[in-house]
Amino acid sequence: MSDQFDQSAAQPRESDDAEPSRSIDAPRTGDIVIDAALTDLAVADADDLDAILDRGEAVHRTLQGRLADLGG
């Protein structure tokens, strides 16, 4: 067994019948809840305006919640 890190093992595997994956270009904040909301927005179908709006509003609510937590 090799001592080198196998980077391919850290990547999720796709099934044979899955659509080709596209690169997810979502910012990373270090906050797992915010990052999840941003990733959901980033993977929204660009042709589905309703999905983009719904996920954008979810990001907005998440950010407002996190800011409210900071305000005490």
N, C-alpha and C positions, 0 to 999 in steps of 0.2 A: 504494500500500500504506500502511496506517495505521501510525503510530508507537505506537499504544496496544497494550498487552499483551492478547492474546486468551486469556482464562482458560479458555475452552472447549477450547482446543487442549491444555491440560495434563491434561484429564480423559480417562480411558479411554473408548473408544467401545464401545457394546454393539451386537451384531447385532440385526437386526429380530426374530428369533425368541427372543431371550434373555428371561428373566424380568425383570420390573422390578427395578431394584436397590434395595436398602435401604441406609440410611445406616449406615456402619461407625463405631461409636463406641468405638474402641480407644485406650487411652492411648498416647502417644508418649514414648519414653524417650531417643531419640537413638542407641540401640544397635540396629542393623539386624536382628540375629538375634532379640533380645528383641521388638522391634516386630513382626517377622514372626510369631512365636509368638502374641503377643497379638492380632494381626489374625486369625490362623487361629481362635483361640478366639472372637473377636467375631462371625465370620461363620458359626459352627457353627449348624446347624439347632436352634432352641430346643426342638423336639419330639423330638430325638434325644439322649437322655441319654447313650448310649454315646459318641457323637461329642464331646459336651461334656466328659465325663470324660477321654477320650483326649487331647483338646487341652489341657485344664486340667493334666493330668499332664505333657504336653510343655512347657507354660509353666513348671511347677515345676522340671522337670529343667534347662531352659535357665537359669532364674534360679540354681539351685544351681551349675551349671557356671560361670556368670559370677562368682558369689561366691567359688567355689574359686579362680578365676584371680586374684582380688584378694588372697586369703590367702597366696598364694605357696606 
